Amino acid sequence: MDNNKQVIKFLIDYIEEHITEGINLESLAYTVGYSQYHLHRMFTGLVGITLHQYIKRRQLTEAAKKLIFTDKQIIQIALDAGYESQQAFTLAFKSMYKQTPQKYRRKNQFNPIQLKFEVSGNLKNLKGDRIMDIEMITKEETYLVGFKANTKKGFFVIPRLWNKLHKEKSRIKNRIDLDFVVGVNDYSNNSMFKEENLAFDYYAAVEVSQPEGVALDMSVLEVPAGKYVVFIYKGKVKDSMQSVMDYIYKEWFPQSNCQLNDKARVDFIRYGEKMDEKGNSRIEVWVPIIS
């Protein structure tokens, strides 16, 4: 193993092969011949979470898969995940999945929170490493007010919409959740799917309690109540969303048993307006699914 990339790839593969065993920082450091301090710093810096967190999240995700796709008893699943008792497993599972293993099994919907990292040619392209959390949320009917354009004219229309929104959002009445602005991909026009290059309506908007006194150059979008899977991470608003969207649709959904809601053909992204010292803000990708 010549470089850190190879070490990380080896460790991730090794963890998958020994996921039901008592692997930890100490044993993994011994396996690759590194000090615990160096391995901890390297893994955390490259992957974005600690080795302990990654192993725990992978074990619980595999446990969630077994709850849905096997008839194994929960105590056996707990032992396979490295827990000495069902009680300890239940506490850890509930902390990550916000529900008990019993309730999760009854819902029969697999939600993989931590997929295996795939190390590509560039360390910055570790797939899924930006996702902090994944939640299932039922949201009431939502009203959005802002500016709209169709991407058939080119994706250059999107930054123009955001420029207009940031200049004019102060005159939008009844705004709620002032910490977020919302970008919407609206695929509800079926004819767009027949074109060689997919086009859709895009909105740069804010959420309001009720549309009132909407300016003539603005649009209103009513998003019906429904269930969503929400992918949460921290990043810069100006960064491309492509890697995140690829992760959601090319990796996460194929391994989940969640189904997209064909009657709600909209994705929307909530961008936090408060930034940390690194210029990152909370970003949430909301995807409608069938209840």
PyMOL commands that set and color helices and strands:
alter all, ss='L'
color gray80, all
select helices_A, chain A and resi 4-17+25-32+36-47+51-69+74-80+86-97+101-107+123-125+151-153+157-171+190-194+242-255
alter helices_A, ss='H'
color red, helices_A
select strands_A, chain A and resi 131-139+142-150+180-186+201-208+219-223+226-235+266-272+281-289
alter strands_A, ss='S'
color yellow, strands_A
deselect
rebuild
show_as cartoon
